[in-house]
Amino acid sequence: MRQQKLQSRSLFGMLITLGVVYGDIGTSPLYVMNAIINDAGRLKSATPDYVIGCVSLIFWTLMLITTIKYVLIALRADNHHEGGIFALYALVRQRAKWLIFVALIGGAALLADGTLTPAVTVTSAVEGLRGLPGTASFSQHPLLVPLTVTVILLALFMIQGLGTALIGRSFGPLMLLWFTAIGVIGLANIGTAPVILKAFSPIYALKVLVSPTNKMGIFILGSVFLATTGAEALYSDMGHVGKANIDATWPFVYGMLILNYLGQGAWIIQHYQQAGYRNAVNLNPFYEMIPANLRVAAIILATLAAIIASQALITGSYTLVDEAIGLKFLPRMIIKHPSQIRSQIYIGAINWLLCGVTLAIVWLFQTSAHMEAAYGLAITITMLMTTILLTQFVQLRGHRYAALGLLAGFGSLETVFLVASLTKFIHGGYLTLGLTLLIFAIMVIWYFGNKRRLCYNRDQEQVSLLDYRQQLTQLSHDDRLPLFATNLVYLAKVDANYHVKRAIPYSILDKRPKRARVYWFITINETNQPYDCNYTVDMLGTRNIVEVQLNLGFKKSQHVTIYLREIVTHLIANHIIDPQHPHYGTQTNRNVGDFKFVVQNQQIMDLSSYPTMRQLDRILIGGRVLLQNITPSSASWYGLEFSDVLEETIPLFTNPATDATLTNRAVRHQMQPPK
């Protein structure tokens, strides 16, 4: 109910949107103009023409990419109110097989570049302490800044597992205060140099790209791009707050951001020739334009905003990984729901991996200036991939020429930004690109390793359940054998022709016959819709063999115990299966017996024994099994930690390996004893 309220436009929903969606893009004024000054060299080189042109570039970048592409176009490409690159891919994946690589590259880059967001935002906020009375030690001892940032970020990551619903309710009011404050401060400074208002003209944006005052040339767009890095997160968070609330709040956020950038530009124009600032190092115009008596309050507010931005990034990473797991791009991980809010999840493995990488970045770069030099490279790749998928979506809706225009316009623009950001590679961008390649490789191995495994196994493993109905029914009623379980549950893929892996009937009938009152074969299907939750039942013409197709959206929990007891109760109530009436138990009138779950884990054999297998297939299949062995078991994924579970190990391939070089040298028969 609460989620439905957030999907419709309301003051409450708009307030929550400010706290959830805009943390990343809302804290960009902390470091964007600082990066632009560093591109110029020293403040004395930031001439009025240079500053006006750069602010104009920021204004039109936010207008074209964030406002037009994401707010006006991408938010309309929702997958049942869900957004983001994986949700978008789920809508268009049937159009072409190669689109999977677009989604994998974009998702990997988004996860990788996000590791810099908490580091750069919190570091930029804490660096405001430099120069304040009583805080000279932050300038004298440079390690104090990364140490303070480490304490803040470590505390933030540690509270994730407890749930952040209570903290989350305060995010909206704090971000409302933040945006109002930066807008008012910017407006107060515009009057000192009204010439900055020329930045609204795109002519100045184009001029600065070829101006001799711009030493970076087109590569200055790498710093300008930092102003819109949160646009992809804006699209991804649509499912949490609804596009109506984003539509309603973005004009306010955009206005406050532009006022602040104009104010910073005006301050630079007013002070760039003053003796005390001309050769200043580590000067951040965001803090410098704030009156001295308000600077401490501004630093506190900026730190809180940076923490909110980091929190949004962390929870956004959980959501992205959860969607990737649902689409079978990543191995299964333990997902917890620390609150009653459906969309709030916690993935411990991702939390601490993200924590370790982020803290490593803090200590590797130590200053926000160094982080800014590396920030934003990978996210340009994500934006370009989103444009390709958006083009497919628009074409799917029957607007072919609009799709071509979208690809030509935004594809060209983002390619320019990508080229301009390549200078970041040697300044630290190699780190995020390396993480991108690593995450991409894991996704490729997991997804395509499974595809190749199924390709090699399909013909040898599949048998029909229909061929075993009589044996299973006889076994169920065979009183000569002890009862193994009342309900024996196999989590197995059963296709439309009732085909299952041979290992399943082998497990029941051959190893040691497992007698049960009811045999359950449950197939879990992930659907394109985020919150699908329905099932079908096929009794195979019996009363004790149940084939269940459980259809779950890619954002629904796959804890099978949540659904199974309800299915059993329904079948008993409708006299489809017999009541089970356990003889013992703490509950009276109970008509559902015990459950035993069988989970089969495949292990790899010596792939070198299969000489006809391609080398690439060996790498993919071997890599997937390796990932499977170091990630949580199927029992944990299906929520069976407290259930009666039997884990069986089966070989990856059922057809035995052979060696053609084996020869028979001799066969000796035992000699008969003499008479």
JOJOHU-V274111 format. One record per backbone hydrogen bond with DSSP energy under -1.0 kcal/mol. NH is the residue of the N-H (numbers start at 1). CO is the residue of the C=O. If there is no record, write none. Layout:
# JOJOHU-V274111
nh=<NH & NH>
co=<CO & CO>
This chain:
# JOJOHU-V274111
nh=<5 & 6 & 7 & 14 & 15 & 16 & 17 & 18 & 19 & 20 & 21 & 26 & 30 & 31 & 32 & 35 & 36 & 37 & 38 & 39 & 40 & 41 & 44 & 45 & 46 & 47 & 51 & 52 & 53 & 54 & 55 & 56 & 57 & 58 & 59 & 60 & 61 & 62 & 63 & 64 & 65 & 67 & 68 & 69 & 70 & 71 & 72 & 74 & 75 & 76 & 77 & 78 & 79 & 88 & 89 & 90 & 92 & 93 & 95 & 100 & 101 & 103 & 104 & 105 & 106 & 107 & 108 & 109 & 110 & 111 & 112 & 113 & 114 & 115 & 116 & 120 & 121 & 122 & 123 & 124 & 125 & 126 & 127 & 128 & 129 & 130 & 132 & 135 & 138 & 139 & 140 & 141 & 144 & 147 & 148 & 149 & 150 & 151 & 152 & 153 & 154 & 155 & 156 & 157 & 158 & 159 & 162 & 163 & 168 & 169 & 170 & 174 & 175 & 176 & 177 & 178 & 179 & 180 & 181 & 182 & 183 & 184 & 185 & 186 & 187 & 188 & 189 & 190 & 192 & 193 & 196 & 197 & 198 & 199 & 200 & 201 & 206 & 207 & 208 & 210 & 214 & 215 & 219 & 220 & 221 & 222 & 223 & 224 & 225 & 226 & 227 & 228 & 231 & 234 & 235 & 236 & 237 & 238 & 240 & 241 & 242 & 246 & 247 & 248 & 249 & 250 & 253 & 254 & 255 & 256 & 257 & 258 & 259 & 260 & 261 & 262 & 263 & 264 & 265 & 266 & 267 & 268 & 269 & 270 & 271 & 272 & 274 & 277 & 278 & 280 & 288 & 289 & 290 & 294 & 298 & 299 & 300 & 301 & 302 & 303 & 304 & 305 & 306 & 307 & 308 & 309 & 310 & 311 & 312 & 313 & 314 & 315 & 316 & 317 & 318 & 319 & 320 & 321 & 322 & 323 & 324 & 325 & 326 & 327 & 328 & 329 & 336 & 344 & 346 & 351 & 352 & 353 & 354 & 355 & 356 & 357 & 358 & 359 & 360 & 361 & 362 & 363 & 364 & 365 & 366 & 367 & 371 & 372 & 373 & 374 & 375 & 380 & 382 & 383 & 384 & 385 & 386 & 387 & 388 & 389 & 390 & 391 & 392 & 393 & 394 & 395 & 396 & 397 & 398 & 399 & 403 & 404 & 405 & 406 & 407 & 408 & 409 & 410 & 412 & 413 & 414 & 415 & 416 & 417 & 418 & 419 & 420 & 421 & 422 & 424 & 425 & 428 & 429 & 430 & 431 & 433 & 434 & 435 & 436 & 437 & 438 & 439 & 440 & 441 & 442 & 443 & 444 & 445 & 446 & 447 & 448 & 449 & 450 & 451 & 452 & 453 & 454 & 455 & 456 & 457 & 458 & 461 & 462 & 463 & 465 & 468 & 472 & 473 & 474 & 475 & 476 & 477 & 478 & 479 & 481 & 484 & 485 & 487 & 488 & 489 & 490 & 491 & 492 & 492 & 495 & 498 & 500 & 502 & 504 & 506 & 507 & 508 & 509 & 510 & 511 & 514 & 518 & 519 & 520 & 521 & 522 & 523 & 525 & 527 & 532 & 534 & 536 & 538 & 542 & 546 & 547 & 548 & 549 & 550 & 551 & 552 & 553 & 555 & 556 & 560 & 562 & 564 & 567 & 568 & 569 & 570 & 571 & 572 & 573 & 574 & 575 & 576 & 580 & 596 & 597 & 598 & 599 & 601 & 603 & 607 & 609 & 610 & 613 & 618 & 619 & 620 & 621 & 622 & 623 & 624 & 625 & 626 & 627 & 628 & 629 & 630 & 637 & 638 & 639 & 640 & 643 & 646 & 648 & 650 & 652 & 662>
co=<1 & 2 & 3 & 10 & 11 & 12 & 13 & 14 & 15 & 16 & 17 & 22 & 27 & 28 & 28 & 31 & 32 & 33 & 34 & 35 & 36 & 37 & 278 & 42 & 43 & 45 & 47 & 48 & 49 & 50 & 51 & 52 & 53 & 54 & 55 & 56 & 57 & 58 & 59 & 60 & 61 & 62 & 63 & 64 & 65 & 66 & 67 & 69 & 70 & 73 & 74 & 76 & 82 & 84 & 85 & 86 & 88 & 89 & 92 & 97 & 98 & 99 & 100 & 101 & 102 & 103 & 104 & 105 & 106 & 107 & 108 & 109 & 110 & 112 & 113 & 116 & 117 & 118 & 119 & 120 & 121 & 122 & 123 & 125 & 126 & 127 & 129 & 132 & 135 & 136 & 136 & 137 & 141 & 143 & 144 & 145 & 146 & 147 & 148 & 149 & 150 & 151 & 152 & 153 & 154 & 155 & 159 & 160 & 164 & 165 & 167 & 170 & 171 & 172 & 173 & 174 & 175 & 176 & 177 & 178 & 179 & 180 & 181 & 182 & 183 & 184 & 185 & 186 & 189 & 190 & 193 & 194 & 195 & 196 & 197 & 198 & 202 & 203 & 204 & 207 & 211 & 213 & 216 & 217 & 218 & 219 & 220 & 220 & 221 & 223 & 224 & 225 & 228 & 230 & 231 & 232 & 233 & 235 & 237 & 237 & 238 & 242 & 243 & 244 & 245 & 246 & 249 & 250 & 251 & 252 & 253 & 254 & 255 & 256 & 257 & 258 & 259 & 260 & 261 & 262 & 263 & 264 & 265 & 266 & 267 & 268 & 271 & 274 & 274 & 277 & 284 & 285 & 287 & 291 & 294 & 295 & 296 & 297 & 298 & 299 & 300 & 301 & 302 & 303 & 304 & 305 & 306 & 307 & 308 & 309 & 310 & 311 & 312 & 313 & 314 & 315 & 316 & 317 & 318 & 319 & 320 & 321 & 322 & 323 & 325 & 324 & 346 & 341 & 336 & 347 & 348 & 349 & 350 & 351 & 352 & 353 & 354 & 355 & 356 & 357 & 358 & 359 & 360 & 361 & 362 & 365 & 367 & 368 & 369 & 371 & 371 & 376 & 378 & 379 & 380 & 381 & 382 & 383 & 384 & 385 & 386 & 387 & 388 & 389 & 390 & 391 & 392 & 393 & 395 & 394 & 399 & 400 & 401 & 402 & 403 & 404 & 405 & 406 & 408 & 409 & 410 & 411 & 412 & 413 & 414 & 415 & 416 & 417 & 419 & 421 & 422 & 425 & 424 & 425 & 428 & 429 & 430 & 431 & 432 & 433 & 434 & 435 & 436 & 437 & 438 & 439 & 440 & 441 & 442 & 443 & 444 & 445 & 446 & 447 & 448 & 449 & 450 & 451 & 452 & 453 & 454 & 457 & 458 & 500 & 498 & 465 & 468 & 469 & 470 & 471 & 472 & 473 & 475 & 477 & 478 & 515 & 515 & 594 & 518 & 596 & 520 & 598 & 490 & 522 & 499 & 495 & 463 & 461 & 501 & 502 & 503 & 504 & 505 & 506 & 506 & 508 & 486 & 544 & 488 & 546 & 490 & 548 & 550 & 552 & 529 & 551 & 549 & 547 & 539 & 519 & 538 & 521 & 536 & 523 & 534 & 525 & 532 & 530 & 553 & 558 & 559 & 560 & 563 & 564 & 565 & 566 & 567 & 568 & 569 & 570 & 572 & 571 & 591 & 487 & 644 & 489 & 646 & 648 & 650 & 605 & 606 & 607 & 610 & 614 & 615 & 616 & 617 & 618 & 619 & 620 & 621 & 622 & 623 & 624 & 625 & 626 & 633 & 634 & 636 & 635 & 640 & 597 & 599 & 601 & 603 & 659>
